[in-house]
Amino acid sequence: MELAGKVFVVTGGGGGIGRQLVLRLLQRGAIVAAVDINPDALRVTQEMVAPNADKLSVHQVDISDRSAVAQLVQNVIQQHSQVDAIINNAGVIHPFKPVNELQYAAIDKVFSVNLHGVINLTKEFLPLLLNRPTAHITNISSMGGLFAFPKQTFYGASKAAVKLISEGLYAELKGTNVGVTVVFPGAINTDITRNSDSHDDKLDRFNRERLSTSPETAALKIVEAIEQNRFSLHIGLDAKLLGFLYRMLPKTTVRLLSRIMKIAIPD
């Protein structure tokens, strides 16, 4: 997909991979509607793209709210006249706890943002995308959507649903003007634990000490995958290696991940 002049809607545009996606897309000549629930984070993104301010709009939206997403469609069309692509990037995790100790509120939040947010954006924008000469949907899943991570069970379930939605969309839209890419990032050095009210000093220290991918690198790979109309993308050695191990030895891989999580976050 040629990016120059195309209008992209990017959720989670206030930080992490989302902010870097906004920057990369603008550098390639795209027009971006950055969406986030945090207005302060959006303001920082806006300040960072000052030279391309005329090609960026920011929208404070709770993507789990279907009516708010419907209004977002109208606002983006009003400002940019068209929409050529959406990137469902926004996501949250829940506290690192076993299922038995998780509160329903934390579970509901994960599914509201990670799953229903994707559903809402896709359902509301897809009719517009189908009317464009060339269009694209990019969904950010996770390596946690490929195999189980202990203490992030429902996060993984929400991301596994995103994987299946993406694969279904790919099959349904084959032969149309709309391409689909699903992305499986491994460990990315972002503030997702802080932004998701799941902050843990032990986890932050573990994340700093392990080999994680920068959000800048992740965003670049995602943008390149969109340009190449790739079906799927694994980001990071951890996602690639653990994905391979899980396909070969599923039980052993889940047990290995359990040991890793006990080291990262002891009981």
DADAUR-V964631 format. One record per pair of residues at least 24 apart in sequence whose ideal C-beta (glycine too) atoms are under 8 Angstrom apart, sorted by sequence separation. I is the first residue (numbers start at 1). J is the second residue. D is the distance in whole Angstrom. If there is no record, write none. Layout:
((I/J/D) (I/J/D))
This chain:
((4/28/6) (5/29/6) (6/30/5) (7/31/5) (8/32/5) (9/33/5) (10/34/6) (11/35/5) (12/36/6) (14/38/5) (31/55/5) (32/56/5) (33/57/5) (34/58/5) (35/59/5) (36/60/7) (37/61/7) (187/211/8) (188/212/6) (189/213/7) (212/236/7) (3/28/4) (4/29/3) (5/30/7) (6/31/7) (7/32/8) (8/33/7) (10/35/7) (11/36/7) (19/44/8) (23/48/7) (30/55/7) (31/56/8) (32/57/8) (33/58/8) (34/59/7) (36/61/8) (37/62/5) (141/166/7) (187/212/4) (188/213/5) (189/214/6) (190/215/5) (3/29/6) (4/30/7) (5/31/7) (7/33/7) (9/35/6) (14/40/8) (15/41/5) (19/45/5) (23/49/6) (26/52/4) (33/59/6) (35/61/5) (37/63/7) (139/165/7) (186/212/8) (187/213/7) (188/214/8) (189/215/7) (211/237/7) (3/30/5) (14/41/3) (22/49/7) (63/90/6) (90/117/6) (139/166/4) (186/213/6) (188/215/6) (211/238/7) (14/42/5) (35/63/7) (185/213/7) (13/42/7) (15/44/8) (19/48/7) (26/55/6) (88/117/7) (137/166/8) (14/44/7) (15/45/8) (26/56/7) (88/118/5) (188/218/5) (14/45/6) (13/45/6) (137/169/6) (88/121/5) (185/218/6) (22/56/7) (88/122/7) (86/121/6) (86/122/7) (137/173/8) (35/72/7) (146/184/6) (86/125/5) (145/184/7) (183/222/6) (114/155/7) (137/178/6) (139/180/8) (141/182/6) (143/184/5) (181/222/8) (83/125/6) (135/177/6) (136/178/7) (137/179/7) (138/180/8) (139/181/7) (141/183/6) (142/184/6) (143/185/7) (183/225/7) (33/76/5) (86/129/7) (111/154/7) (115/158/5) (122/165/7) (134/177/6) (135/178/5) (136/179/5) (137/180/5) (138/181/5) (139/182/5) (140/183/5) (141/184/5) (142/185/6) (143/186/5) (85/129/7) (110/154/5) (114/158/4) (118/162/6) (133/177/6) (135/179/7) (136/180/7) (137/181/7) (138/182/8) (139/183/7) (181/225/5) (13/58/7) (83/128/5) (84/129/7) (110/155/5) (114/159/6) (132/177/6) (134/179/8) (136/181/7) (138/183/7) (140/185/7) (181/226/6) (33/79/7) (82/128/8) (83/129/7) (111/157/8) (115/161/5) (119/165/7) (130/176/7) (33/80/7) (107/154/5) (111/158/5) (114/161/8) (115/162/7) (118/165/6) (122/169/7) (130/177/7) (179/226/8) (188/235/7) (64/112/4) (84/132/5) (106/154/8) (110/158/5) (114/162/7) (129/177/8) (130/178/6) (181/229/7) (184/232/7) (186/234/8) (188/236/7) (31/80/6) (64/113/5) (83/132/8) (88/137/7) (89/138/8) (91/140/7) (129/178/5) (181/230/6) (182/231/7) (183/232/7) (184/233/7) (186/235/6) (187/236/6) (33/83/8) (63/113/7) (66/116/8) (82/132/7) (84/134/7) (85/135/6) (86/136/8) (88/138/7) (179/229/5) (181/231/7) (182/232/5) (183/233/5) (184/234/5) (185/235/4) (186/236/3) (69/120/4) (73/124/5) (77/128/8) (84/135/5) (85/136/4) (86/137/6) (87/138/4) (88/139/5) (89/140/5) (91/142/7) (180/231/7) (181/232/7) (182/233/8) (184/235/7) (185/236/6) (186/237/7) (187/238/6) (11/63/6) (64/116/5) (69/121/6) (72/124/7) (73/125/6) (83/135/8) (84/136/7) (85/137/7) (86/138/7) (88/140/6) (98/150/7) (102/154/7) (126/178/7) (181/233/6) (183/235/7) (186/238/4) (37/90/8) (63/116/8) (64/117/5) (85/138/7) (87/140/7) (98/151/6) (186/239/3) (36/90/7) (63/117/4) (66/120/5) (70/124/6) (97/151/6) (99/153/5) (185/239/6) (186/240/8) (35/90/7) (65/120/8) (69/124/5) (73/128/7) (96/151/4) (98/153/8) (99/154/7) (184/239/5) (64/120/7) (96/152/7) (186/242/8) (63/120/6) (206/263/7) (63/121/6) (66/124/8) (94/152/7) (206/264/4) (93/152/6) (184/243/7) (206/265/8) (94/154/6) (94/155/6) (170/231/6) (203/264/6) (93/155/5) (202/264/7) (203/265/6) (9/72/8) (92/155/8) (202/265/5) (202/266/7) (200/265/6) (21/87/6) (9/76/6) (21/89/6) (91/159/8) (7/76/7) (18/87/8) (18/89/5) (17/89/6) (18/90/7) (7/80/5) (7/81/8) (9/83/6) (88/162/7) (7/82/5) (11/86/8) (7/83/5) (8/84/7) (9/85/7) (10/86/8) (11/87/7) (13/89/8) (7/84/5) (8/85/5) (9/86/5) (10/87/5) (11/88/6) (12/89/4) (6/84/4) (7/85/7) (8/86/7) (9/87/7) (11/89/5) (12/90/3) (6/85/6) (8/87/6) (10/89/6) (11/90/4) (12/91/7) (140/222/8) (1/85/7) (138/222/7) (138/225/8) (138/226/6) (136/226/6) (143/234/7) (136/229/7) (143/236/8) (146/239/8) (143/238/7) (147/242/7) (143/239/4) (146/242/8) (147/243/7) (146/243/5) (93/192/6) (143/242/6) (147/246/4) (92/192/7) (93/193/7) (143/243/6) (146/246/6) (91/192/7) (94/196/7) (95/197/7) (96/198/6) (92/195/7) (93/196/5) (95/198/5) (147/250/7) (92/196/4) (94/198/6) (96/200/6) (93/198/5) (95/200/8) (11/117/7) (92/198/8) (147/253/6) (148/254/5) (96/203/6) (147/254/6) (150/257/6) (149/257/6) (150/258/5) (148/257/7) (11/121/6) (147/257/7) (151/261/6) (150/261/5) (9/121/7) (149/261/7) (151/265/7) (9/125/7) (17/140/7) (6/134/8) (2/134/7) (1/134/6) (1/136/5) (87/222/7) (87/226/8) (85/226/7) (38/195/8) (96/261/8) (17/185/7) (96/265/5) (17/188/6) (16/188/7) (17/190/7) (16/190/4) (15/190/7) (16/191/6) (15/191/6) (16/192/7) (1/179/6) (16/195/8) (15/195/7) (20/215/5) (24/219/5) (28/223/7) (19/215/7) (20/216/5) (23/219/7) (24/220/6) (17/215/5) (20/218/7) (21/219/5) (25/223/6) (16/215/5) (20/219/3) (24/223/5) (20/220/8) (17/218/5) (21/222/6) (17/219/6) (21/223/7) (17/222/7) (3/223/7) (3/226/7) (3/227/6) (1/226/6) (2/227/8) (1/227/6) (1/229/6))
